[in-house]
Each structure stands twice: as C-alpha cells, then as structure tokens.
C-alpha cells in the first residue's frame, strides 16, 4: 500500500507536488491550501513521508511502528 496517494497526506509531505494540475480551468478541492503550502516550501512542513528500508526482510512493518533515527524515537505510519 502506498500511503503517499491518499488524502491523509498533503502533496508536499509525500513529495508529489509535481503531480498537481494547478492550472486546471475549474481548479480542484484543496488548490488554495496546496499553493499556500507550496509557497512555504519544506520549512513549513510539520511532518514528512519517508520510506524505511530494512536490512532483514523478515519482519513486516504495517503502520505505527516505532523506529529510531539518530538515537531518537520516531513514529512511522498514521
């Protein structure tokens, strides 16, 4: 399941801003918010969607697993 393609994640968070058609004649729901976030850039993000690559493919990660990044606990998922 690719979480980047759901309404739960803003196009900037999932790094998919290039897919938004800002020039659509009728616009789209969330266009203004998307343009606002795009204008603020990465500094305006409170979260970011990333991938996790495990060295051992045996464990399965679903959602909400805890991982450590630079010694700090980070929540993964929703």
N, C-alpha and C positions, 0 to 999 in steps of 0.2 A: 504494500500500500504506500503510495506516495503522498505524504501529508502536505506537500507544497501546493497541491492542486485542490485545496479545499478552501471554503470561505473563512476558515478559522485563522488563516494566515494572510497577512497583507502581502501584496506583490513585492514590496521592498524586503520584507522579512524572509521570503522564500527565494529571493533573487530572481524573480520572474517579471520584473517591471517592464522589460523589453517586450513582453507579450501583450501588454495593454494597448488597445487601439484608442489613444487619446483624441484622435481626430474623427471619431465616428460621428456622423451627422446628428444622430439622436442622443449621443452620449451613452453612458451606462451608469448603473447604480454604483455609487461609491467613487465616481470620477473625481469629484472635488477633493475628497479625502485622499485619494491616490495621488493627485497632483500636489497636494499640500505636503504629503509625506515625501514625495519625490524631491520637492524643493528643499526640504530639510536635510536630505541625504542620510547617510549611515549614522551620523552623530545623533539624529533624532529617534533612533530605534531603541526600544526598551528590551527587545528580545531579537533573536536571530535563529533561523532554522539552519541546522547543520547536519551532516551525515556522520555516523560513527562507524569506523571500520574496526572489527575485532580481529585480533591475531588468531584466535581459536574460533573456528566457525561453528563449533558445537552448541554453545549457548544461544538461545533465541532472545532477542530483545523485542518487546511489544510496544508498550507505552508507559511512561512514568518511571522507567528505571533510573537509578542514581549512578552517575559516573563521577569520576574525579578529574578535574582539569587543573593542572599546575597546583596540585595539593588541595584544591578547593572543591567542595561538593557541588555538583551541578545537576539539576533535574532535567531529564530528557522526556520528550513527548508533550502531551497536552496538560 
